[in-house]
Amino acid sequence: MTHFRRTILKTAGAAVVSALTFGAASTSALAADVTLRMHQFLPAQASVPKNILDVWADKIEAESGGRIEIQRFPAMQLGGKPPQLIDQAIDGVADIIWTVSGYTPGRFPRTEVFELPFTMTNAEAVSRAYWDLAQETMIDDDFKQFKVLGLWVHGPGLIHSKKPVESIGDLNGVKLRAPTRVTNSLFSSLGATPVGMPVPAVPEALSKGVIDATVIPWEVTGALKVSELVKNHTTFGDDSLYTTTFIFAMNKERWDALPDDLKAIIDANSGAEFSAFAGKQMQMDDDGPRQLAVDLGNNIITLSPDQVAEWKTAAQATTEAWVAEMDEKGKDGTGLRARALELIEQYTAN
């Protein structure tokens, strides 16, 4: 019996060693050739990482047969603050980043043409226009330090406030968070006191009274619990007060080092169609958070066409000032504005 037990134990031990060796070999065989770190500023459960960035990353991993692994780092887990993301992509702190172009004011001035008030029609059409105009005017200038994977905008921007905002006069003295240089300029001209901050800082700023209102699309209000912190939401009917431009980018050295077949997989899942998908998805993701605000009994203010016309008239000065500024800086603001509107009209009609 003792000999039998020893034989069994020896055989079992050999089997365990064999299994471990096989497992290690299998793991080695399945290990990715390339590991890329993707960094962004929203929590993992927010709609953009969940419904856009993870979808993109999952496709890259699947179509590469596991040769590419994309590690996801939400909520600035690799360190730094949201305005530093673009430099993290350039410097290689992260391999891939998603950020707001306006988090670094003045650095990507041509993108602002899509953020001008009452320019946005729908996010899919404007995202297509943004991608096209970038290929014409930005790739070799504004974006030359990184590989562009996607460019898009969110759905209609609106005002979320503690007190109702219906007329322009209701903005007087309101401490309002706006996302970009253009939107800060707009709300300053309309009488508000703009307070710049990245979107993750909004909930704390609202709860502590640092701001009285914020402008963001519906889709991100769920993750930030904005509808629990304010009770009023001002919408502009079929018009969009503003939108925000985003950049999805990759470190250039990491891109250049990839073999051609892996570059082809990333390219096939990036670019114009991915940008259009991302914009469309962001706007689709407005519905759930909007319904949450309704379910909470919040006040959804829909301005009439006559009221919207007053806002448009007041906002025109912001657009004219931006065009003049770009012209003065030699960036052809007049031409950029005309071309952006042409592309937006083209894609909105399709």
Secondary structure, 3 states (H helix, E strand, C coil): CHHHHHHHHHHHHHHHHHHHHHHHHHHHHHCCCEEEEEECCCCCCCHHHHHHHHHHHHHHHHHCCCCEEEEEECCCCCCCCHHHHHHHHHHCCCCEEEEEHHHCCCCCHHHHHHCCCCCCCCHHHHHHHHHHHHHHHCCCCCCCCEEEEEEEECCCCEEEECCCCCCHHHHCCCEEEECCHHHHHHHHHCCCEEEECCHHHHHHHHHCCCCCEEEECHHHHHHHCHHHCCCEEEECCCCCCCCCEEEEEEEHHHHHHCCHHHHHHHHHCCCHHHHHHHHHHHHHCCHHHHHHHHHCCCEEEECCHHHHHHHHHHHHHHHHHHHHHHHHCCCCHHHHHHHHHHHHHHHHHC
